[in-house]
């Protein structure tokens, strides 16, 4: 019985230390040093190498190291019946909510403009009238956390999800018509969806044409949700007032990509919310124990649905 962690560019040393505090006897392998592969029965992976799953004959379950599972589901070598879970805890969701709220507030309150005013020594008092209406695409762990914070600020919150319903005190929408309806009335549209065949390219010219004139797009889901050329067009046509992007089709963003210098785009390098070592270790251990008890990994996804 051994646990394999594949998380390049993450602080796996710290994760390992936190795991050892929970169970000093745990057999932990950190990729690329996997030891005897026949021992490994649970793997927690992020951007795992293409052939890895063929080397793990004893695998009982697999989990994403983060919230997104598309990197696992898109692996053509993933055994058809292997349960797939994810590591998506309250800290990850709270960090996302904080980030999305910060972006909305900065835009809504015109803080970017004040930075410019300060540089030019301009004294221009200004405050917006009214509170923004925010449309969230997705109501999972991340979407719900964002909704709660925005509701606490007194914002009008809408949410588009598969069922068109949920537990929070906000307006839910579903289907193609629901998406258009939500887009047409919201000042901010925030993509927090999982990436599936149904959501790929969902942020496209058709949607931008439906969005309220001058509204603002935030993508913290995945780069492939967005048709990048359509966004540049919508910004150039001033259909949208701007966009904040944390995720991109190619990461790191290529040096010659137009987003780097587009005046309508603000961006960050896929770090709106990070799986932090302490929370990761706690949830990995919980998931590992569940797998050993035959219960399947934590936060198991529906492979047909893709999330
Ligand atoms: C980050 O992008 C994640 O899926 O956790």
Boltz pocket constraint, residues with backbone or C-beta under 6 A from the ligand:
constraints:
  - pocket:
      binder: B
      contacts: [[A, 65], [A, 66], [A, 67], [A, 68], [A, 69], [A, 87], [A, 220], [A, 221], [A, 273], [A, 275]]
      max_distance: 6.0
